[in-house]
Amino acid sequence: MNKIFFAFLLILISSTLHAQNAKVYFIRSDGFQAPAAGFNLFIDQKPVGHLNNKRYMVHNVTPG
């Protein structure tokens, strides 16, 4: 019983350690409207980048 509890506790602690950051993927495929124009990206009303067609961008963010 102690081994099961210890294994559960270890899994619980390890999962909370990895939850400090999250990855957000922005993907843009071909657009039908204004395909040459870029797309502005915002996270929490702050600009984080500019994305054109057939491109992607990855941002590390804190949860919440």
N, C-alpha and C positions, 0 to 999 in steps of 0.2 A: 504494500500500500504506500509506503514511503517513497519507493522508486517511482511509482505512478505520479504521486503528488509532486515530486522533484522534477520529473520530466514535464509535467503540465506547467509548473512555475517557470521553468527554463524557456519553454515555448512562449509563454505569456510575456516574459521580460524581453526576449529577443524580438518579438513582433512590435513591442512598443519602442524599442531602440531604432528600428528602421522607419518608424512613422514620423520622423522629424522633418523630412522633406518629401515632396511629391513632384512628379514630372507632369507637365501639361504639354501636350502635343497640339500644335496648330497645323492643319493640313489644308492646302488649297489646290483643288484640281482645276481643270479648264473652266473658265467662267463664260457665260453667255453674254453678260452685260459688261461692256467696257473691258475687254480682255487685256488691253495693254495697261490699264490702270492698276496700281497696287492697292493693297488692302491694309489699313492701319489696324494694329493689334493693341488691345488695352487689357490690363489686369488691374482690377480695383480702380478704375478710372485713371490709371497711369499708363502712358504709352510705353510699349515694350518692343515694338518693331514694326516693320513694313514687309508685307508678304506679297509676292508676285505669283502668277500662275505656275502650276506644277512644282511648287516648292513646299517645304515644311520647316517648322521651327520648334525647338524644344526649350522649355523654361523650367527651372527648378524653383518651386515655391513652397512656402511653409503652409501646412494645413490650417484651415480656418479662414 
